[in-house]
Amino acid sequence: MKSIISIAFLLQAIINAVNLVTAQFPTDPAFRCRDTGNYITGSDYSTNLKTALNAVGNMDKYNGGSFSSSKGEKETAYVMALCSGVSINWGGNCKDCIYQLTTSLAVTCKLQKEAVMWGSNCMLHYSDRKIFGVLDDWVRIFLPDKKGSLANKPDQFDKALSDLMKKLQGLAAKGTDKKSSFGTTVYERRLVYGAMQCTADLSKELCTKCLQNIILAHHTCCSGRMAARMLLPNCFFSYSGEHFSKWKS
């Protein structure tokens, strides 16, 4: 009987982990348009951007979770896309997510030369400057779950989560073609799931720095909250906690 319960416990843990990863990104797209200048419709940049967006929107292989396209020798457009870990490891529909963003971001940030958007399980970033292998922190979006519960002992919870984040940071940063990591920690009678990921173009050092920015910012944005998402153009962290009684008899 114990073995059956243990198997059921493990299966439910896997299901919950998958559910977390599928919820890494906002249900409704979150976006930022960068105020660094506009382009003219019909210009070289306008044409190059459309071509680059079409290229990533129709990409069939995700190269470890992220892929890029640059078009044009004059007024080059650079586009970076990221699929969340579930899209790579559990067959999530990243292609549809990316395609949706490619068709909406240029409209949402109409004529602006740089913008970034996070969808249900993907991210899209475009710019008129080279963004591959470059750490970007011009925008940070922190989304604490306002409907989620607060920890009874915030300091203890934050300590447990901080330890998990540092562990996941090291695992993600040392990745080569896929810089993602998943793990759990326990707080009181809750199992807390965490997921971290960087775009694959970042070096180990830059991925570490990107995720470190998230770790340092967590206390300000989301201290004591049992679920949150923190999104940067190069990396993200998502976590969520569930009470054992919800899935263990």
Steps between C-alpha positions, in 0.01 A plus 500: 500500500784738586656442160170583329467818703860593420440449128181706516688768694773509235255509209307785655825684567591465133155623393530798731849576368370493142210725599747747649716505192202553271412800716847652492385790286195724535165378368451842345809624313719739697699743290720806504572733209839670527501872436823517300360620170248406233542358154319605183255265332656372179855576617781243487458431870125451460557242226783328685300479823203343324727243335679416826171465689365271230816289525466433874123471475538208261795334673462122538803426717551681828873435554479432871228751573606819327568607146573818312488671163668807358415651163652777290849637452362853528274586795525144628213357704583254779241265646542260795236246606487275807288191563440406862637167617166321471489577129825312458470222759127427500385591152339834575378701204772762484471555126143631529605719793790651306287551191236681706763735641656569161161607366407714801818660635572713193141623519504554878827692480422655163802659331726475806840355420528281810247303700462184705194287577434193714216267404350185650822298473737704287681832464580721201748789486594709199728799452699707250815431703683173547339310786656154459745415776423830672356531850192724494337633814330811364167349599399279790147372550416350838164331538422388856189284510251735663251216547761276659550466874769662708742293705431485873868553568627717212864501613516120514323465167729753332805316635378167362418658165833682487684171547296346218563796270876482555496128422295547183718793394808279496324221310357732235819700447719196436271376223626516144226485237224507761536727803202391710456339840217374720487409867307499826533608859281442805349770716284379790249264329544647155708375211630799306586449132748728326614542138781718363614553144732719293511550125757259358709779345621616841834385634514326837614826658224711345230244582622493859486880517151515345362250750686673783311819414178306552616354831597843629167649391280229648482644850382838370235369266374176644616442857281246679279426200443134423503552123653752261661549159799722429573576136803659332589509128768232551372289787211425735412331828162356592391326817185372665420315822227247573382360831567127532134438590397606147665200342615253764252280688 
